[in-house]
Amino acid sequence: MPLIVRTYIKTALVYLVVSLLLALAITANPAWSLLRPVYIHLLIVGWITQLIMGVALWMFPKYSKTLPRGNEKLAWGIYAALNLGLLLRGIGEPIIEYQRSPVAGWLLVISAGGPPRPAPR
C-alpha cells in the first residue's frame, strides 16, 4: 500500500478517535456544547471523507503504468489543504460560537477555501 494511502487512512482514524472523544466530552459536560459543530465536521470531513479518499486512491483503476496513482504531488497537496482547513475550522468555530469576531469569521472563510466567488452569468 502506497505511503499516501496509508497516510490518508491513518489520519482518518486519528480524526475518528478525536471526534469520539469530543462527543464524550460534549455529552459529559453541556458547557462544551459549543464544540458540537467541530465534532460533526471532524467526524464527517476528517474521518469519512479522508477514509474515502484514501481507499479511492488505493482501489481505483490505475492511471497509467508510469503513474499508477496519478499525480502524487496533487494528492499530497489535497491532503495538506484538507487538514489545514480542518485545523482552521477547529480553531475558528468555537471562537465564533463563543463570541462573534471578524478574525474567527475569516478563519472560517479561509478554512472553506477562500472568499466566495460571484456566480457566473
Disulfide bonds with the S-S distance in Angstrom:
none
